[in-house]
Amino acid sequence: MKVMTLNTHSWMEENPLNKLSEIATWIANQEIEIIALQEINQLISTPTVEPDDYFCSLADQAAIHEDNFAYLLVEELAKLGVHYYWSWTYAHVGYDIYEEGLAILAKSPLQASAFIASIEKDPHKLARKQLLAQLNSSLGTLTVLSGHYSWAGVDGFDYEWQQTVEQLKEQTTPLLLMGDFNNPANTREHQMILDSSLQLKDAFLASSNKEGEHTVVKAIDGWSENTQKLRIDYVFLDKMFHVKQYKVIFDGKKQPMVSDHAGLLVEFSK
């Protein structure tokens, strides 16, 4: 099974519609079952739309706007003959003009929910909400998370990760956590994930077939002083799975850069 994660930085990039088209075209030529997306934005001021039956709403679903990046991506994929079920949650206001959130796309219907992980609950400030989905895959039923976490700190990542563990500790289905964790590999925060009671493994460390490593190679939003290559985007999965391949995508090499982050494509089996 193939899965993908990408922080799209949507609408913040130059020529965003061209980049959306590049993402869709590439996905359409792959066999990816589950996709986790972060920084999925829509303008606060744009009109709302009614998505079709492929949209899987949350119990407290925020309105989808006509420029929602995931909505447009799914529409573009449909034009290419590829259909994904999808869900989106609104987390916080970005740059005073966007409703920023997270999305999950899947080849099968999903039951979506979301939880606020951060101490900050106000969406007009930097609230962190994580998106969950229960779905049936080619490897059986999974619990999937698309996550976007805060930087290191007791009131930041530590608290948010503890909330995540609390949310997921009663799950009986295998876990798949993907997204922008905002903490580099080989740090205390990275080790917290590996040592947690969720018993997850890092797809990069578990894979015998690696193509690339880092997803950030320069200064970006939130890392304005960065001068190093960083691995802050991850795929963590249940220890029962065997990771066949870890590949960095959309890094300006085999695929164009479409965001300030590169993405990940991971293939695994039972």
Residue pairs with C-beta under 8 A, 6 or more apart in sequence:
1 33
1 34
1 137
1 138
1 139
1 267
1 268
1 269
2 30
2 31
2 32
2 33
2 265
2 266
2 267
3 32
3 33
3 34
3 35
3 36
3 176
3 178
3 235
3 265
3 266
3 267
3 268
4 27
4 30
4 32
4 34
4 35
4 36
4 178
4 249
4 263
4 264
4 265
4 266
5 35
5 36
5 37
5 38
5 146
5 178
5 179
5 180
5 233
5 234
5 235
5 263
5 264
6 23
6 35
6 36
6 37
6 38
6 233
6 249
6 250
6 258
6 259
6 261
6 263
6 264
7 37
7 38
7 39
7 148
7 179
7 180
7 233
7 259
7 260
7 261
7 263
8 23
8 37
8 38
8 39
8 40
8 69
8 258
8 259
9 39
9 221
9 259
9 260
9 261
10 16
10 20
10 39
10 40
10 41
10 69
11 41
11 43
11 67
11 69
11 98
12 39
12 41
12 95
12 221
12 260
13 19
13 258
13 259
13 260
19 256
19 258
19 259
20 69
20 72
20 73
20 76
20 258
21 76
22 255
22 256
22 258
23 73
23 250
23 258
24 73
24 76
24 77
24 80
25 80
26 249
26 250
26 255
27 35
27 77
27 82
28 77
28 80
28 81
28 82
30 265
32 265
33 106
33 107
33 108
33 137
33 138
34 104
34 105
34 106
34 107
34 135
34 137
34 142
34 144
34 176
35 84
35 103
35 104
35 105
35 106
36 102
36 103
36 104
36 144
36 145
36 146
36 147
36 178
36 179
37 69
37 70
37 73
37 102
37 103
37 104
37 105
37 146
38 102
38 146
38 147
38 148
38 179
38 180
39 94
39 100
39 148
39 180
39 259
40 68
40 69
40 70
40 88
40 100
40 101
40 102
40 103
41 68
41 69
41 94
41 98
41 99
41 100
41 101
42 64
42 65
42 67
42 68
42 69
42 71
42 98
42 99
43 65
43 67
43 97
43 98
43 99
44 93
44 97
44 98
44 99
45 97
46 65
46 66
46 67
47 65
47 66
48 63
48 64
48 65
48 66
49 64
49 65
49 66
49 68
49 71
50 64
51 64
51 71
51 74
54 74
54 78
54 83
54 84
54 85
54 86
55 64
55 85
55 86
55 87
56 85
56 86
56 87
56 109
56 110
56 111
56 112
56 133
57 87
57 112
58 87
58 89
58 112
58 113
58 114
59 113
60 114
62 88
62 89
62 90
62 99
62 101
64 71
64 88
65 71
65 99
68 88
69 103
70 86
70 88
70 103
70 105
71 88
73 105
74 84
74 86
74 105
77 83
77 84
84 105
84 106
84 107
85 105
85 106
85 107
85 108
85 109
85 110
85 135
86 103
86 104
86 105
86 106
87 103
87 104
87 110
87 112
87 131
87 133
88 101
88 102
88 103
88 131
89 101
89 102
89 112
89 114
89 129
89 131
90 99
90 100
90 101
90 123
90 129
91 100
91 101
91 102
91 123
91 127
91 128
91 129
91 148
92 100
92 122
92 123
92 124
92 125
92 126
92 127
92 128
92 129
93 99
93 100
93 123
93 124
94 100
101 129
101 131
102 114
102 129
102 130
102 131
102 146
102 147
102 148
102 179
103 131
103 146
104 110
104 112
104 131
104 133
104 144
104 146
106 133
106 135
106 137
106 144
107 137
108 135
108 136
108 137
109 135
109 136
110 133
110 134
110 135
110 144
111 133
111 134
111 135
112 131
112 132
112 133
113 131
113 132
113 133
114 129
114 130
114 131
114 132
115 129
115 130
115 132
115 163
115 167
116 127
116 128
116 129
116 163
117 128
117 129
117 130
117 147
117 149
117 159
117 160
117 161
117 163
117 164
117 167
118 126
118 127
118 128
118 129
118 150
118 156
118 159
118 160
118 163
119 155
119 159
120 126
120 127
120 128
121 127
126 150
128 148
128 149
128 150
128 160
130 145
130 146
130 147
130 148
130 160
130 164
130 167
131 145
131 146
131 147
132 143
132 144
132 145
132 167
133 143
133 144
133 145
133 146
134 141
134 142
134 143
134 144
134 173
135 141
135 142
135 144
136 142
139 174
139 241
139 268
139 269
139 270
140 173
140 174
141 173
141 174
142 173
142 174
142 175
142 176
143 168
143 171
143 173
143 174
143 175
143 176
144 175
144 176
144 177
144 178
145 164
145 168
145 175
145 176
145 177
145 178
145 179
146 178
146 179
147 164
147 177
147 178
147 179
147 180
147 181
148 179
148 180
148 182
149 156
149 157
149 160
149 161
149 179
149 180
149 181
149 182
149 183
150 156
150 157
150 160
150 182
151 157
151 182
151 183
151 222
152 158
152 183
152 187
152 188
152 189
157 181
157 182
157 183
157 189
157 192
158 189
158 192
161 189
161 192
161 193
161 196
164 177
165 196
165 197
165 198
168 175
168 198
169 197
169 198
174 237
174 238
174 240
174 241
175 198
175 200
175 236
175 237
175 238
176 235
176 236
176 237
176 238
177 200
177 234
177 235
177 236
177 237
178 234
178 235
178 236
178 264
179 233
179 234
180 232
180 233
180 261
181 189
181 190
181 193
181 232
181 233
181 234
182 222
182 232
183 189
183 190
183 232
184 190
184 230
184 231
184 232
185 202
185 204
185 231
185 232
190 202
193 200
193 202
193 234
193 236
194 200
194 201
194 202
199 238
199 239
200 236
200 237
200 238
200 239
201 236
201 237
201 238
201 239
201 241
201 243
202 234
202 235
202 236
203 234
203 235
203 236
203 237
203 243
203 246
203 264
203 266
203 268
204 210
204 213
204 231
204 234
204 235
204 246
206 242
206 243
207 243
207 244
207 245
207 246
207 266
208 243
208 244
209 244
209 245
209 246
210 245
210 246
210 247
211 245
211 246
211 247
211 248
212 247
212 248
212 251
212 253
212 262
213 229
213 231
213 248
214 229
214 230
214 231
214 248
214 262
215 230
215 231
215 232
215 233
215 248
215 251
215 261
215 262
215 263
215 264
216 223
216 226
216 229
216 230
216 231
216 232
216 233
216 260
216 261
216 262
217 229
217 230
217 251
217 262
218 226
218 260
219 225
219 226
219 227
220 226
220 260
220 261
221 260
223 230
232 261
233 261
233 262
233 263
233 264
234 264
235 246
235 264
235 266
237 243
237 266
237 268
240 270
241 268
241 269
241 270
242 268
242 269
242 270
243 266
243 267
243 268
244 267
244 268
244 269
245 265
245 266
245 267
246 264
246 265
246 266
247 264
247 265
247 266
248 262
248 263
248 264
249 255
249 262
249 263
249 264
249 265
250 256
250 257
250 258
250 259
250 262
250 263
251 257
251 262
252 262
